[in-house]
Amino acid sequence: MAQPEAHNFRLISHDTMRGFGNVGEGISLQLAPGGRRIMWMAHECAPKNFTAVDVTDPTKPRVIAQTDLPHRNVRSNSLEICDNVMAVAYQTGTHGATPAGIELFDISKPEEPRSISFIDRSGPRSRGVHQLWFIDGKTIHCSSGAADFMPRNLKDDQCYAAFDVSDPTKPRELGRWWYPGTEERDEAPPVPRHPKFDTGWRAHNTNIYPERPDRAYVGYIDGGACVLDISDIGKPKLVGHWNPHPPFPGFTHTVMPLFDRDLLVVSDECVRTEGADWPKLVWLLDARREDNLISVSTLPLPPMEDYAIGGRYGAHNLWENRTGPAFQSSTLVFGTYFGGGLRVHDITDPLQPKEVASYIPDPPEGSPMKAAMINDVYVDENRLVYAVDRFAGGLYVLEMTI
């Protein structure tokens, strides 16, 4: 496939982040003191921890802070900011290593992020925290291991967990949930393993929205989409479950509700190269009854042969309609597809979704991939779109032309 590709998008700026353009799946926009707009980004892997880019003038992004990780066996793949507090997830490459958990930072002076506290989630069967969700300034929801969490299979090492951080100097755990049968002490039988793509039954994205603070929408990797009742946060309960794996190849990543339409948007992450785990899709589910979730369509994608050129191609992150200086829509779905770039689908008719915009940059200089691998996306309240590359490309600021 020839690159670049731009359909109903216009590139207005690009920043390679001082040569460390390997961005993970943590992008969060701060309205900083003095009216500045600061985009915070977690890195996919060492040596960098996180980077802050001033995007007050989106045509001239400028790095104002960049920090290092303590060693190469840890990554800070996910972060979120709420007002002037930032939470950063730390996941180690091996079980039992440190630091593994969540660090809270004071970012009231963006050039000088200051550590406030650390939530230690290390343990003999833990790699720490992969993803976190923090939008209300009070509670962090995350996919986490723990010293006292004993998965039967090490691929199932991260459960849903919630922490009270209303006093960020004294975080405390509120509750946790894992799929029955995945913990050694469970009475439930062990969960079935995927016969071809066994990537684990564990939590990935853990989304909670102000419209339904009593519900957690959790992507559970090979366990599919889980809807939890968290009205009693100390005792979450499974109230909805949908899992197409098998026959499909697993790795449910994100579950995003569209409350005004009784729909769930569910993405399965591509985790293998050159189409080895194709198809990885974004599904639309009828959620009128959360105890009977029904797939009604998938978002259309170009053929694998066009984009699986030496890297991953398939679904990954969604723009999740989070609160803050952000755009929300119940008809436009923004998604990242690695080698398939950034793609936008109109789901006005959920039975017949259609692609309306796409963007793929040139292969970034210094990347080990033959194509750009677009990893995550943020859409601000002005409908400016911020997309990032997984390996070297850094930040792309885009304007939709529709």
C-alpha positions as CSV (number, residue, x, y, z in Angstrom):
1,M,0.0,0.0,0.0
2,A,1.4,3.4,-1.0
3,Q,1.9,5.8,1.9
4,P,1.1,8.3,3.2
5,E,-2.7,8.0,3.2
6,A,-5.0,10.9,4.1
7,H,-8.7,10.9,3.5
8,N,-10.7,13.7,5.2
9,F,-7.7,14.5,7.4
10,R,-5.1,17.2,7.2
11,L,-1.8,17.0,9.0
12,I,-1.1,20.3,10.8
13,S,2.0,19.4,12.8
14,H,4.3,16.5,13.7
15,D,6.8,16.1,16.6
16,T,9.2,13.2,17.0
17,M,9.6,14.0,20.7
18,R,13.4,14.6,20.8
19,G,14.0,11.3,19.0
20,F,12.0,9.2,21.4
21,G,8.8,8.8,19.4
22,N,7.8,5.4,20.8
23,V,4.4,6.2,22.3
24,G,2.3,3.7,24.2
25,E,-1.4,3.8,24.9
26,G,-1.5,6.6,27.4
27,I,-2.4,10.1,26.0
28,S,-4.0,12.7,28.2
29,L,-4.6,16.5,27.7
30,Q,-4.1,18.9,30.6
31,L,-5.5,22.4,30.7
32,A,-2.6,23.7,32.7
33,P,-2.3,26.9,34.7
34,G,-2.0,30.0,32.6
35,G,-4.2,28.6,29.8
36,R,-1.6,26.3,28.4
37,R,-2.6,23.0,26.8
38,I,-0.2,20.1,27.6
39,M,-0.4,16.7,26.0
40,W,1.1,14.0,28.3
41,M,2.2,10.7,26.7
42,A,3.4,7.4,28.1
43,H,6.1,5.6,26.2
44,E,5.8,2.1,24.8
45,C,9.1,1.0,26.3
46,A,12.3,2.2,27.9
47,P,14.4,4.3,28.2
48,K,11.8,7.0,28.5
49,N,8.9,7.1,31.1
50,F,6.6,9.9,29.9
51,T,6.8,13.1,27.8
52,A,4.9,16.4,28.0
53,V,4.3,18.4,24.8
54,D,2.9,21.9,24.8
55,V,0.2,22.0,22.2
56,T,-1.3,25.4,23.0
57,D,-0.5,26.2,19.4
58,P,-1.2,22.9,17.8
59,T,0.8,23.9,14.7
60,K,3.9,24.2,16.8
61,P,4.1,21.4,19.4
62,R,7.0,21.6,21.8
63,V,8.5,19.1,24.3
64,I,8.7,20.7,27.7
65,A,9.4,17.6,29.9
66,Q,10.7,14.1,29.3
67,T,11.6,11.6,32.0
68,D,13.5,8.3,32.2
69,L,12.5,4.9,33.6
70,P,14.8,3.4,36.3
71,H,15.7,0.4,34.1
72,R,14.8,-1.4,30.9
73,N,12.7,-4.1,32.5
74,V,9.8,-1.7,33.1
75,R,7.4,0.2,30.9
76,S,4.9,3.0,31.6
77,N,2.5,2.2,28.9
78,S,-0.5,4.0,30.3
79,L,-1.2,7.3,32.0
80,E,-4.2,9.6,32.7
81,I,-4.4,13.1,34.1
82,C,-7.2,14.8,36.1
83,D,-6.7,18.5,36.7
84,N,-3.1,18.8,38.0
85,V,-2.7,15.2,39.1
86,M,-1.3,12.5,36.8
87,A,-1.3,8.7,37.4
88,V,1.2,6.6,35.6
89,A,1.1,2.8,35.3
90,Y,4.3,0.7,35.7
91,Q,4.4,-2.9,34.3
92,T,7.6,-5.0,34.5
93,G,8.8,-7.4,31.9
94,T,9.0,-10.3,34.3
95,H,7.0,-11.3,37.4
96,G,8.4,-10.3,40.7
97,A,10.3,-7.3,39.5
98,T,10.0,-3.6,40.6
99,P,8.8,-0.9,40.3
100,A,5.4,-2.4,39.5
101,G,2.3,-0.3,40.3
102,I,1.0,3.3,39.9
103,E,2.9,6.5,40.6
104,L,1.0,9.8,41.2
105,F,2.5,13.1,40.1
106,D,1.8,16.7,40.8
107,I,1.9,18.4,37.4
108,S,0.8,21.9,38.4
109,K,4.2,22.9,37.0
110,P,4.3,20.8,33.8
111,E,8.0,21.4,33.3
112,E,8.7,20.0,36.8
113,P,6.5,16.9,37.5
114,R,6.7,16.0,41.2
115,S,6.1,12.5,42.6
116,I,3.4,12.4,45.2
117,S,3.0,8.7,46.1
118,F,3.4,5.2,44.8
119,I,0.9,2.3,44.8
120,D,3.0,-0.9,45.0
121,R,1.5,-3.8,43.1
122,S,4.6,-6.0,42.8
123,G,4.6,-9.6,43.8
124,P,5.9,-13.0,42.9
125,R,3.1,-13.5,40.3
126,S,2.7,-9.8,39.4
127,R,4.0,-7.6,36.6
128,G,2.2,-4.6,38.1
129,V,-0.3,-2.4,36.2
130,H,-0.9,-2.4,32.5
131,Q,-3.7,0.2,32.1
132,L,-5.4,2.7,34.2
133,W,-8.5,5.0,34.0
134,F,-8.6,8.2,36.1
135,I,-11.2,10.8,35.2
136,D,-12.9,12.0,38.4
137,G,-9.9,13.0,40.5
138,K,-11.0,10.5,43.2
139,T,-10.7,6.9,41.9
140,I,-8.3,5.0,39.7
141,H,-9.6,1.9,38.0
142,C,-6.9,-0.4,36.5
143,S,-5.7,-3.8,35.3
144,S,-3.4,-4.9,38.0
145,G,-1.5,-7.7,39.7
146,A,-0.9,-7.8,43.4
147,A,1.3,-9.6,45.9
148,D,-1.6,-11.6,47.2
149,F,-3.2,-12.3,43.8
150,M,-2.4,-15.9,42.7
151,P,-3.4,-16.6,39.1
152,R,-3.6,-20.3,38.2
153,N,-2.0,-19.4,34.9
154,L,0.6,-16.5,34.7
155,K,-1.1,-15.3,31.5
156,D,-4.1,-14.3,33.8
157,D,-2.0,-12.1,36.1
158,Q,-4.0,-8.8,36.0
159,C,-7.4,-8.4,37.5
160,Y,-9.7,-5.3,37.7
161,A,-8.8,-3.2,40.7
162,A,-9.9,0.2,42.1
163,F,-8.1,2.7,44.4
164,D,-9.3,5.7,46.3
165,V,-6.9,8.6,45.6
166,S,-9.1,11.4,46.8
167,D,-6.1,12.1,49.1
168,P,-3.3,11.4,46.6
169,T,-0.7,11.1,49.4
170,K,-2.6,8.2,50.9
171,P,-4.0,5.9,48.2
172,R,-6.0,2.8,49.3
173,E,-7.4,-0.2,47.5
174,L,-11.2,-0.2,47.3
175,G,-11.9,-3.5,45.6
176,R,-10.9,-6.0,42.9
177,W,-12.5,-8.6,40.6
178,W,-11.2,-11.4,38.5
179,Y,-13.0,-13.8,36.2
180,P,-14.1,-16.9,38.3
181,G,-11.7,-19.8,37.8
182,T,-8.6,-17.8,37.1
183,E,-7.3,-17.6,40.7
184,E,-5.8,-20.5,42.5
185,R,-8.3,-20.4,45.4
186,D,-11.4,-20.2,43.3
187,E,-14.1,-22.8,43.6
188,A,-15.0,-22.3,39.9
189,P,-13.2,-24.6,37.4
190,P,-10.3,-23.3,35.4
191,V,-11.3,-21.2,32.4
192,P,-10.9,-22.7,28.9
193,R,-7.7,-21.7,27.0
194,H,-7.9,-20.5,23.5
195,P,-6.8,-23.5,21.3
196,K,-4.6,-21.4,19.0
197,F,-4.1,-17.9,20.5
198,D,-3.8,-18.3,24.3
199,T,-3.0,-14.7,25.4
200,G,-4.7,-14.9,28.8
201,W,-7.9,-14.2,30.8
202,R,-7.0,-10.9,32.4
203,A,-8.2,-7.3,32.5
204,H,-7.1,-4.8,29.9
205,N,-9.1,-1.5,29.7
206,T,-11.2,-0.7,32.7
207,N,-13.6,2.1,31.8
208,I,-16.1,3.8,34.1
209,Y,-18.2,6.8,32.9
210,P,-20.0,9.5,34.9
211,E,-23.3,8.5,33.2
212,R,-23.1,5.1,34.9
213,P,-20.8,5.3,37.9
214,D,-22.1,1.9,39.0
215,R,-20.8,0.1,35.9
216,A,-17.3,-0.9,34.8
217,Y,-16.7,-1.8,31.2
218,V,-13.8,-4.2,31.1
219,G,-11.9,-5.7,28.1
220,Y,-10.8,-9.1,29.4
221,I,-8.4,-10.3,26.7
222,D,-9.4,-13.9,25.8
223,G,-12.3,-13.5,28.2
224,G,-14.1,-11.1,26.0
225,A,-16.2,-8.1,27.1
226,C,-17.3,-7.9,30.8
227,V,-19.8,-5.5,32.4
228,L,-19.4,-5.2,36.1
229,D,-21.8,-3.8,38.7
230,I,-19.6,-1.7,41.0
231,S,-22.3,-0.1,43.0
232,D,-20.6,-1.9,45.9
233,I,-17.0,-1.2,44.9
234,G,-15.7,-3.6,47.4
235,K,-17.7,-6.5,45.8
236,P,-17.9,-6.1,42.0
237,K,-20.3,-8.4,40.3
238,L,-20.4,-9.6,36.7
239,V,-23.7,-8.6,35.1
240,G,-22.9,-8.8,31.4
241,H,-20.5,-11.0,29.4
242,W,-19.8,-11.5,25.7
243,N,-17.0,-13.5,24.3
244,P,-16.5,-14.6,20.6
245,H,-13.1,-16.2,21.4
246,P,-12.9,-18.9,19.9
247,P,-13.7,-19.0,17.0
248,F,-12.2,-15.5,16.8
249,P,-8.5,-15.0,17.8
250,G,-9.0,-13.3,21.2
251,F,-7.5,-10.3,23.0
252,T,-10.5,-8.0,23.8
253,H,-8.9,-4.6,24.5
254,T,-11.6,-1.9,25.0
255,V,-15.3,-1.9,25.8
256,M,-16.8,1.5,25.2
257,P,-20.5,2.2,26.0
258,L,-22.7,4.6,23.9
259,F,-25.4,5.1,26.6
260,D,-27.8,7.1,24.4
261,R,-27.8,4.3,21.8
262,D,-27.7,1.2,24.0
263,L,-24.6,0.1,22.2
264,L,-21.2,-1.2,23.2
265,V,-18.1,-0.6,20.9
266,V,-15.6,-3.4,21.5
267,S,-12.1,-3.7,20.1
268,D,-9.9,-6.8,19.9
269,E,-6.2,-5.9,19.7
270,C,-4.0,-7.3,17.0
271,V,-0.9,-8.7,18.8
272,R,0.9,-10.6,15.9
273,T,2.6,-9.3,12.8
274,E,1.8,-9.8,9.1
275,G,-1.7,-10.9,9.6
276,A,-1.0,-13.9,11.7
277,D,-4.0,-13.3,14.0
278,W,-6.2,-11.7,11.4
279,P,-9.0,-10.6,11.7
280,K,-8.8,-8.3,14.7
281,L,-12.0,-6.3,14.6
282,V,-14.1,-3.6,16.3
283,W,-17.5,-5.0,17.1
284,L,-20.8,-3.2,17.7
285,L,-23.0,-4.9,20.4
286,D,-26.7,-4.3,21.1
287,A,-26.6,-3.6,24.9
288,R,-30.3,-3.0,25.5
289,R,-30.0,-6.0,27.9
290,E,-26.7,-6.1,29.5
291,D,-27.3,-9.8,30.4
292,N,-27.8,-10.6,26.7
293,L,-25.2,-8.7,24.7
294,I,-25.6,-9.3,20.9
295,S,-23.2,-8.5,18.1
296,V,-24.9,-6.6,15.3
297,S,-22.0,-5.6,13.1
298,T,-18.2,-5.0,12.8
299,L,-16.5,-1.9,11.5
300,P,-15.3,-2.5,7.9
301,L,-11.6,-2.7,7.2
302,P,-9.5,-2.8,4.0
303,P,-8.0,-6.2,3.2
304,M,-5.2,-7.5,5.2
305,E,-3.0,-7.8,2.1
306,D,-3.0,-4.0,1.7
307,Y,-1.7,-3.1,5.2
308,A,0.0,-6.1,6.9
309,I,3.4,-5.2,5.5
310,G,6.0,-6.3,8.1
311,G,4.1,-5.3,11.2
312,R,0.7,-5.5,12.9
313,Y,-2.5,-4.7,11.2
314,G,-5.9,-4.9,12.9
315,A,-7.8,-3.1,15.7
316,H,-6.2,-1.7,18.8
317,N,-7.2,1.5,20.7
318,L,-10.4,3.5,20.5
319,W,-11.0,7.1,21.3
320,E,-13.0,6.3,24.4
321,N,-15.2,9.5,24.8
322,R,-13.5,10.3,28.0
323,T,-14.4,13.5,29.9
324,G,-12.2,16.6,30.1
325,P,-11.1,18.8,27.2
326,A,-12.4,16.2,24.8
327,F,-14.8,15.4,22.0
328,Q,-17.6,12.9,22.6
329,S,-19.7,11.3,19.9
330,S,-22.1,8.5,19.7
331,T,-21.9,8.3,15.9
332,L,-18.2,8.7,15.1
333,V,-15.8,6.0,16.2
334,F,-12.1,6.8,16.1
335,G,-9.7,3.8,16.1
336,T,-6.1,3.0,15.7
337,Y,-5.1,0.0,13.6
338,F,-1.3,-0.1,13.7
339,G,-0.2,-0.5,10.0
340,G,-3.8,0.4,9.0
341,G,-3.3,3.8,10.7
342,L,-6.0,6.0,12.1
343,R,-9.5,5.3,10.8
344,V,-12.9,6.9,11.6
345,H,-16.2,5.1,11.1
346,D,-19.7,6.5,11.0
347,I,-22.1,4.2,13.0
348,T,-25.3,6.3,12.5
349,D,-26.7,3.0,11.2
350,P,-25.1,0.4,13.5
351,L,-26.1,-2.3,11.2
352,Q,-24.2,-0.7,8.3
353,P,-21.2,1.2,9.7
354,K,-19.0,3.0,7.1
355,E,-15.5,4.4,7.0
356,V,-15.5,8.2,6.6
357,A,-11.8,9.2,7.2
358,S,-8.3,7.7,7.5
359,Y,-4.7,8.7,8.0
360,I,-1.4,6.9,7.7
361,P,1.9,8.8,7.8
362,D,5.1,7.9,6.0
363,P,7.1,5.2,7.7
364,P,8.9,7.0,10.5
365,E,12.7,7.5,10.3
366,G,14.4,5.1,12.7
367,S,11.5,2.7,13.1
368,P,12.2,-1.0,12.8
369,M,8.8,-1.4,11.0
370,K,8.2,-1.0,7.3
371,A,5.2,1.2,8.0
372,A,3.9,3.6,10.7
373,M,2.3,1.7,13.6
374,I,-0.4,4.1,14.8
375,N,-1.0,3.1,18.5
376,D,-3.4,5.5,20.2
377,V,-5.6,8.5,19.6
378,Y,-6.9,11.5,21.5
379,V,-9.7,13.8,20.2
380,D,-10.0,17.2,21.9
381,E,-13.1,19.4,22.3
382,N,-12.2,21.3,19.1
383,R,-12.1,18.0,17.1
384,L,-8.3,18.2,16.7
385,V,-7.0,14.7,16.6
386,Y,-3.7,13.6,18.2
387,A,-2.4,10.2,16.9
388,V,0.9,8.5,18.0
389,D,3.3,6.0,16.5
390,R,4.3,2.9,18.5
391,F,8.0,2.9,17.5
392,A,9.5,6.2,16.4
393,G,7.1,8.6,14.8
394,G,5.9,10.4,17.9
395,L,2.9,12.8,17.8
396,Y,0.8,13.7,14.7
397,V,-1.7,16.5,15.1
398,L,-4.5,16.3,12.6
399,E,-7.6,18.3,11.6
400,M,-10.7,16.5,10.2
401,T,-12.0,18.1,7.0
402,I,-15.5,16.7,7.3
